[in-house]
C-alpha cells in the first residue's frame, strides 16, 4: 500500500495534472465562497471529463460514488489535521494546511 499527499493551491480556481497509479489525470479545483467549500472535477489527461462538482468532504472516499473504469482505482479522501470536520475554507486545503488530499493506491486498503 502506498499513500500519497496531493499538492494543492490556495488559488480559488486552478487545475493541475496528478498521477494516480501511473496514469495522469487533470484535476480542476474551484472554491465556492458562498459555501466556504472546495469542489473539483476529474478528467483524463486529454481533458475528457469524467466527473465534476465533487465536494471535498472530510473522511469520505471522494470517488466512491462514481463508477467509471477510467477513474483511479484507489481511494481519494480529505484528511483533517485536528478534530474540526467542517469543510476546508479557502486557505485550509493543502499539504501543510488543516485539510490535505490523500490518495491510497489501488493495492491499499483504507
GIFENDA-V736362 format. One record per residue. N is the residue number from 0. RES is the residue in one small letter. NEAR is the number of other C-alpha atoms within 12 Angstrom. D_LAST is the distance of its C-alpha to the last C-alpha in Angstrom with 2 decimals. Layout:
BEGIN
n->N res->RES near->NEAR d_last->D_LAST
n->N res->RES near->NEAR d_last->D_LAST
END
This chain:
BEGIN
n->0 res->x near->14 d_last->9.59
n->1 res->x near->17 d_last->10.87
n->2 res->x near->22 d_last->9.95
n->3 res->x near->25 d_last->12.86
n->4 res->x near->26 d_last->14.46
n->5 res->x near->27 d_last->16.38
n->6 res->x near->24 d_last->19.96
n->7 res->x near->33 d_last->21.57
n->8 res->x near->28 d_last->25.08
n->9 res->x near->25 d_last->26.87
n->10 res->x near->20 d_last->29.28
n->11 res->x near->23 d_last->29.25
n->12 res->x near->20 d_last->29.11
n->13 res->x near->19 d_last->28.02
n->14 res->x near->25 d_last->26.48
n->15 res->x near->25 d_last->24.84
n->16 res->x near->24 d_last->23.83
n->17 res->x near->26 d_last->20.27
n->18 res->x near->25 d_last->19.16
n->19 res->x near->32 d_last->15.97
n->20 res->x near->24 d_last->15.92
n->21 res->x near->14 d_last->19.64
n->22 res->x near->19 d_last->20.71
n->23 res->x near->21 d_last->22.19
n->24 res->x near->27 d_last->21.53
n->25 res->x near->28 d_last->23.64
n->26 res->x near->36 d_last->21.98
n->27 res->x near->32 d_last->24.54
n->28 res->x near->31 d_last->23.96
n->29 res->x near->33 d_last->26.34
n->30 res->x near->32 d_last->26.77
n->31 res->x near->22 d_last->28.28
n->32 res->x near->16 d_last->30.65
n->33 res->x near->10 d_last->31.60
n->34 res->x near->16 d_last->28.08
n->35 res->x near->21 d_last->27.10
n->36 res->x near->28 d_last->23.90
n->37 res->x near->40 d_last->22.51
n->38 res->x near->32 d_last->22.17
n->39 res->x near->31 d_last->21.49
n->40 res->x near->31 d_last->22.33
n->41 res->x near->37 d_last->21.07
n->42 res->x near->30 d_last->23.69
n->43 res->x near->26 d_last->24.35
n->44 res->x near->23 d_last->26.19
n->45 res->x near->14 d_last->29.46
n->46 res->x near->18 d_last->28.75
n->47 res->x near->17 d_last->28.13
n->48 res->x near->20 d_last->26.31
n->49 res->x near->26 d_last->23.26
n->50 res->x near->27 d_last->22.32
n->51 res->x near->22 d_last->23.60
n->52 res->x near->24 d_last->23.48
n->53 res->x near->29 d_last->19.72
n->54 res->x near->32 d_last->19.52
n->55 res->x near->40 d_last->17.23
n->56 res->x near->30 d_last->15.81
n->57 res->x near->30 d_last->13.93
n->58 res->x near->28 d_last->10.39
n->59 res->x near->23 d_last->10.61
n->60 res->x near->26 d_last->9.16
n->61 res->x near->33 d_last->12.60
n->62 res->x near->32 d_last->13.19
n->63 res->x near->19 d_last->12.10
n->64 res->x near->14 d_last->15.68
n->65 res->x near->19 d_last->17.38
n->66 res->x near->13 d_last->18.43
n->67 res->x near->16 d_last->20.01
n->68 res->x near->12 d_last->19.63
n->69 res->x near->22 d_last->20.59
n->70 res->x near->32 d_last->17.45
n->71 res->x near->33 d_last->14.76
n->72 res->x near->25 d_last->12.66
n->73 res->x near->30 d_last->9.36
n->74 res->x near->33 d_last->7.39
n->75 res->x near->37 d_last->9.77
n->76 res->x near->29 d_last->9.67
n->77 res->x near->39 d_last->12.31
n->78 res->x near->38 d_last->11.94
n->79 res->x near->27 d_last->15.10
n->80 res->x near->21 d_last->16.96
n->81 res->x near->12 d_last->18.69
n->82 res->x near->12 d_last->19.05
n->83 res->x near->16 d_last->20.29
n->84 res->x near->18 d_last->18.18
n->85 res->x near->23 d_last->20.88
n->86 res->x near->30 d_last->20.45
n->87 res->x near->34 d_last->21.17
n->88 res->x near->31 d_last->24.90
n->89 res->x near->28 d_last->26.78
n->90 res->x near->23 d_last->26.51
n->91 res->x near->31 d_last->23.10
n->92 res->x near->38 d_last->20.75
n->93 res->x near->27 d_last->20.39
n->94 res->x near->22 d_last->19.13
n->95 res->x near->19 d_last->21.58
n->96 res->x near->24 d_last->21.48
n->97 res->x near->24 d_last->20.10
n->98 res->x near->37 d_last->17.33
n->99 res->x near->34 d_last->15.56
n->100 res->x near->38 d_last->13.83
n->101 res->x near->32 d_last->10.88
n->102 res->x near->34 d_last->9.91
n->103 res->x near->29 d_last->7.46
n->104 res->x near->24 d_last->9.90
n->105 res->x near->20 d_last->10.34
n->106 res->x near->16 d_last->10.18
n->107 res->x near->16 d_last->6.70
n->108 res->x near->15 d_last->3.81
n->109 res->x near->19 d_last->0.00
END
